Amino acid sequence: MAERFDTYFDRFLFRRTLARWQALADRAGAADAESLRGLRTRGRLLRRQIDRALHVAEGRLARGGEAAAIPRPLFADWTWRPELWSGPVSPPGLAAIETRAAFGSEAKLFHDCDESELTLRQVRSTGETDLAPFGVRMDVFRFDGSFLSLVLDLPDAGLQGLTSGHVVGLDVTLETERPIEIFARLNVRHGPNTEQLVRELPRGAGEAMVEFDLAYARINERRVEGAWLDLIFEGPEMNQILIRDLTMSRRPRAAL
């Protein structure tokens, strides 16, 4: 049964909450510093949850209300589509991007250009076969650096119970104006160390799938603290790269 948010009790709580925050906003101009700090903390916590709800709602409404499907391998115990492909982020685009610039709450762009001629933009999916409601387009003009990578932080859900017996899968759908080498690197931080597994995406493929077998990464399973995915673009100058969809999954490794 579909979840509903418009019961009488829901509407009553909404009116009370809205009136409360309207009153707080009216009185904020005369409040002391201690009260303002408390108001700011509560407001940020509330805004974070509102932004989460709006992100999911707008992403699903972009597909007519349907939830976007995620490819799920047999026996997978975790799947994930990053927010850049699942719902709108603000701002929807960046230009003349400095290195380490954040795009949404999960992604950052890294490069070593002296003068950035890079743009990133979230675009709404319009293709009949597109599963993700949004895609990400990167335009690269003059490029005087030696590396360019889009980094995605994996959520805590993907780290819980992560062991060397897991295989992490990456499914990506992309288009480029001209062929380009693209590498995917999975990084797992455990204690003071970081293990890295690198795979090359098939060149020119619209849809590609690569896997990272953690049996080849010497991780301390009890000290896994974080993980992130690097998409590394080789020789990206004068190119447009459209990543229509990106999902990740995790499944137990088949026993030998």
C-alpha positions in Angstrom: 0.0 0.0 0.0 1.4 3.4 -1.0 2.5 5.7 1.8 0.2 8.7 2.3 1.2 12.0 3.9 -2.1 13.9 3.7 -4.1 12.4 6.6 -5.9 14.8 9.0 -3.2 14.3 11.6 -0.4 15.0 9.0 -2.1 18.2 8.0 -2.6 19.3 11.6 1.1 18.7 12.4 2.2 20.5 9.3 0.1 23.6 10.1 1.4 23.7 13.7 5.0 23.3 12.6 4.6 25.9 9.8 3.1 28.4 12.3 5.9 27.7 14.8 8.6 28.4 12.3 6.8 31.5 11.0 6.8 32.9 14.5 10.4 32.0 15.1 11.4 33.8 11.8 9.4 36.9 12.9 11.2 37.0 16.3 14.7 36.2 15.0 15.6 39.8 14.4 15.3 40.6 18.1 16.7 37.4 19.5 20.0 37.2 21.5 23.0 35.3 20.3 22.4 32.1 22.4 18.9 31.8 21.1 20.0 32.3 17.5 22.6 29.6 17.8 19.9 27.2 19.1 17.5 28.3 16.3 20.3 27.8 13.7 21.0 24.2 14.9 17.4 23.2 14.9 16.8 24.8 11.6 19.7 23.1 9.9 18.6 19.7 11.3 15.1 20.3 10.0 16.3 21.6 6.6 18.5 18.5 6.1 15.5 16.2 6.4 13.3 18.5 4.2 16.0 18.5 1.5 16.2 14.7 1.7 12.4 14.4 1.2 12.4 16.9 -1.6 15.3 15.2 -3.4 13.5 11.8 -3.4 10.1 13.4 -4.3 11.4 15.5 -7.2 13.5 12.6 -8.5 10.5 10.2 -8.5 8.1 12.9 -9.9 10.6 13.4 -12.8 9.7 9.8 -13.7 6.0 10.2 -13.3 6.1 9.1 -9.6 7.8 5.8 -10.2 10.9 4.8 -8.3 14.0 4.5 -10.5 15.1 0.9 -10.8 18.7 -0.1 -9.9 20.3 -3.1 -11.6 20.6 -5.7 -8.8 23.0 -8.7 -9.3 21.9 -12.0 -7.9 22.6 -12.2 -4.1 23.4 -8.5 -3.9 23.0 -7.2 -0.3 23.4 -3.5 -1.2 22.7 -1.2 -4.2 23.1 2.5 -4.6 22.5 5.3 -7.1 24.3 8.5 -6.1 22.2 11.6 -5.6 23.5 13.3 -8.8 21.6 10.7 -10.8 18.6 10.1 -8.4 17.3 13.6 -7.8 18.1 17.3 -8.2 21.0 19.0 -6.4 21.5 22.8 -5.8 23.1 24.5 -7.6 22.5 22.3 -10.7 25.7 23.3 -12.4 29.3 24.6 -11.8 31.6 26.5 -14.2 35.3 27.3 -14.1 35.5 24.7 -11.4 38.3 24.8 -8.9 39.9 21.6 -7.7 38.1 19.8 -4.8 34.9 21.6 -5.7 31.9 19.9 -4.3 28.9 19.0 -6.5 26.0 18.1 -4.2 26.9 16.3 -0.9 28.5 13.2 -2.3 30.7 14.3 -5.3 33.8 16.4 -5.8 35.9 17.2 -8.9 39.7 17.0 -8.7 42.2 18.4 -11.2 45.5 20.2 -11.4 44.7 22.8 -14.1 46.3 26.2 -13.8 43.3 27.7 -15.4 40.0 25.8 -15.2 37.9 25.5 -18.3 35.6 22.9 -17.0 31.8 22.8 -16.4 29.6 20.3 -14.7 25.8 20.2 -15.0 23.0 18.0 -13.9 20.6 17.3 -16.8 17.2 15.8 -16.7 16.9 12.4 -18.5 14.6 12.3 -21.5 15.4 9.0 -23.2 12.8 6.3 -23.1 15.3 3.7 -21.9 16.9 6.0 -19.2 16.4 4.5 -15.7 17.9 7.4 -13.8 15.8 10.6 -13.6 18.9 12.8 -14.0 22.3 12.6 -15.7 25.6 14.5 -15.3 27.3 16.3 -18.2 30.9 17.5 -18.1 32.3 19.9 -20.7 36.0 20.1 -21.0 37.5 22.9 -23.1 41.3 23.7 -22.9 42.9 21.4 -20.4 46.4 22.1 -19.2 46.5 19.7 -16.3 47.7 16.1 -15.9 44.6 14.5 -14.2 40.9 14.9 -13.9 38.7 12.8 -11.7 35.1 12.8 -10.3 35.1 11.4 -6.8 32.0 9.9 -5.2 31.9 9.1 -1.5 30.1 5.8 -0.8 27.4 6.0 1.9 27.7 4.3 5.3 25.3 1.6 4.2 27.8 0.4 1.7 30.5 0.0 4.3 28.5 -1.8 7.0 29.6 -5.5 7.0 32.0 -4.9 4.1 34.6 -7.8 3.9 37.2 -9.2 1.6 34.6 -11.7 0.6 32.6 -9.0 -1.3 32.6 -8.1 -4.9 31.6 -4.4 -5.6 30.0 -3.8 -9.0 29.8 -0.6 -11.0 27.3 -0.1 -13.8 27.6 3.1 -15.8 25.9 4.4 -18.9 27.8 7.2 -20.7 28.4 9.1 -24.0 31.4 11.0 -25.2 31.9 13.3 -28.2 35.1 11.4 -29.0 36.6 8.2 -27.6 38.4 8.7 -24.3 40.1 6.4 -21.7 38.1 6.3 -18.5 39.2 4.4 -15.4 37.3 3.5 -12.3 39.2 3.2 -9.0 37.6 1.9 -5.8 39.4 3.2 -2.7 38.8 1.6 0.7 40.3 3.3 3.8 40.9 1.0 6.8 42.7 2.6 9.7 45.8 4.5 8.4 45.9 2.6 5.1 43.9 2.8 1.9 43.6 -0.1 -0.6 42.9 0.7 -4.3 41.5 -1.4 -7.1 41.5 0.0 -10.6 39.4 -1.1 -13.7 39.3 0.4 -17.1 35.9 1.1 -18.6 35.4 -0.3 -22.1 36.1 2.5 -24.6 33.2 3.6 -26.6 30.6 1.5 -24.7 27.3 3.1 -24.0 26.7 0.7 -21.1 29.6 -0.7 -19.1 30.0 -2.9 -16.0 33.1 -3.5 -14.0 33.7 -5.4 -10.8 36.1 -4.9 -7.9 36.9 -8.2 -6.1 37.9 -7.3 -2.5 39.7 -10.6 -2.2 42.6 -8.9 -3.9 42.6 -5.9 -1.5 44.2 -6.5 1.8 41.7 -4.7 4.0 41.4 -4.9 7.8 37.6 -5.6 7.9 37.3 -4.4 11.5 38.8 -1.0 10.7 37.0 0.0 7.5 36.3 3.7 7.9 35.4 5.0 4.4 35.3 4.3 0.7 35.1 6.3 -2.4 35.0 5.8 -6.2 37.2 7.8 -8.6 36.2 8.2 -12.2 39.5 9.2 -13.9 39.4 10.8 -17.4 42.5 10.6 -19.5 43.1 13.3 -22.1 39.7 15.0 -21.7 40.5 18.2 -23.6 37.8 19.5 -26.0 35.3 16.8 -25.1 31.8 16.5 -23.7 31.1 13.6 -21.4 27.6 12.7 -20.5 27.1 10.1 -17.7 23.5 9.1 -18.1 23.4 6.7 -15.1 25.7 5.3 -12.5 24.9 2.7 -9.9 26.9 0.5 -7.5 26.1 -2.8 -5.9 27.7 -5.3 -3.5 27.4 -9.1 -3.4 29.2 -11.9 -1.6 32.0 -13.5 -3.5 31.3 -17.0 -4.8 33.0 -19.6 -2.7 35.7 -21.7 -4.4 
